[in-house]
Amino acid sequence: MDFFSDESFKCIQAFHNSNLITFMSLKQPVYSELVKAFYSNLEIQESTLISEVYGIKMVIDQSLFYDLIQLSRNGVPFEGALDDD
């Protein structure tokens, strides 16, 4: 998040207002070869992501997606303005 503040992006306030800061600030290990394999095999069927990596099939529907990113399935309430002006 420091990048947005350091570069003076006005959208940082919108991220705060939308409760997206936690999601955007996640710092977990990234396994680039697995990510490449996931996207190389990715299919989208009726709003569902389907992929297979090393013989393991993954099906990510909207409900699971929202659980993974820790956001409400009903959307995020937005109040205020996009910037402080």
C-alpha positions in Angstrom: 0.0 0.0 0.0 3.0 2.3 0.4 3.3 2.4 -3.4 -0.1 4.1 -3.7 0.7 6.6 -0.9 4.2 7.3 -2.2 3.0 7.9 -5.7 0.1 10.1 -4.5 -2.7 8.0 -6.1 -6.0 9.4 -5.0 -7.6 6.0 -5.3 -6.1 4.9 -1.9 -9.1 6.5 -0.1 -11.5 4.5 -2.3 -9.6 1.3 -1.2 -10.0 2.3 2.5 -13.7 3.2 2.0 -14.3 -0.2 0.3 -12.5 -2.3 3.0 -10.1 -3.6 0.3 -6.9 -2.6 2.2 -6.6 -6.0 4.0 -7.0 -7.9 0.7 -4.6 -5.7 -1.2 -2.0 -5.9 1.6 -1.8 -9.7 1.8 1.8 -10.9 1.9 2.1 -14.6 1.2 4.6 -16.7 -0.6 4.0 -16.8 -4.4 4.9 -19.9 -6.4 5.3 -18.5 -9.9 5.5 -21.9 -11.6 2.2 -22.9 -10.0 0.6 -19.6 -10.9 1.8 -20.1 -14.6 0.4 -23.6 -14.6 -2.9 -22.4 -13.1 -3.4 -19.7 -15.8 -2.1 -21.9 -18.6 -4.9 -24.5 -17.9 -7.6 -22.0 -16.9 -11.1 -22.3 -18.4 -14.0 -20.1 -17.5 -17.4 -21.8 -17.6 -20.5 -19.9 -16.5 -18.6 -17.5 -14.1 -16.7 -20.4 -12.7 -12.9 -20.7 -12.9 -11.7 -24.2 -13.6 -8.0 -25.2 -13.8 -5.8 -28.2 -13.1 -2.2 -28.1 -11.7 -0.2 -31.2 -11.2 -3.3 -33.4 -11.5 -5.3 -31.4 -9.0 -8.5 -29.9 -10.4 -9.5 -26.6 -8.9 -13.0 -25.2 -9.3 -13.5 -21.6 -8.0 -17.0 -20.3 -8.1 -18.1 -16.8 -6.9 -18.9 -18.0 -3.4 -15.4 -19.5 -3.0 -13.7 -16.5 -4.6 -15.3 -14.2 -2.1 -14.3 -16.5 0.8 -10.7 -16.5 -0.5 -10.4 -12.8 -0.8 -12.4 -12.3 2.5 -15.0 -10.0 1.1 -18.8 -10.1 1.5 -20.7 -11.9 -1.3 -23.2 -9.0 -1.1 -20.6 -6.4 -2.1 -18.8 -3.9 0.0 -20.6 -0.8 1.2 -19.1 2.4 -0.1 -19.4 5.6 1.7 -17.7 9.0 1.1 -15.8 10.2 -1.9 -13.1 8.7 -4.0 -10.6 11.2 -2.7 -10.3 13.7 0.2 -11.1 16.8 -2.0 
